[in-house]
Amino acid sequence: GQQSRVHVVKLAAQKAQEFGHETELKDSVMGTDSFFPFPDGLEAAVNVGAKAIINPGGSIRDNAVIKRADELNCALVFCGKRVFRH
């Protein structure tokens, strides 16, 4: 588990490229097991090509993240379930 939301998006994009996916990952979908406490992770995903993001939601700042997703024309889907366990 990475602790930096922005770094983990960059790392995932790098790994996808290493496995032969498009350089920019244009129009990709990202899934995360964590909510976004701030829009920065969402912004990083959009910057590498994501057009939709699935996440559990549940942050006290969900409204700010939704607003930013709308501004970036990125679909944001809340599944309401986490599978990560400590």
PyMOL commands that set and color helices and strands:
alter all, ss='L'
color gray80, all
select helices_A, chain A and resi 5-18+40-47+62-71
alter helices_A, ss='H'
color red, helices_A
select strands_A, chain A and resi 28-31+50-55+75-78
alter strands_A, ss='S'
color yellow, strands_A
deselect
rebuild
show_as cartoon
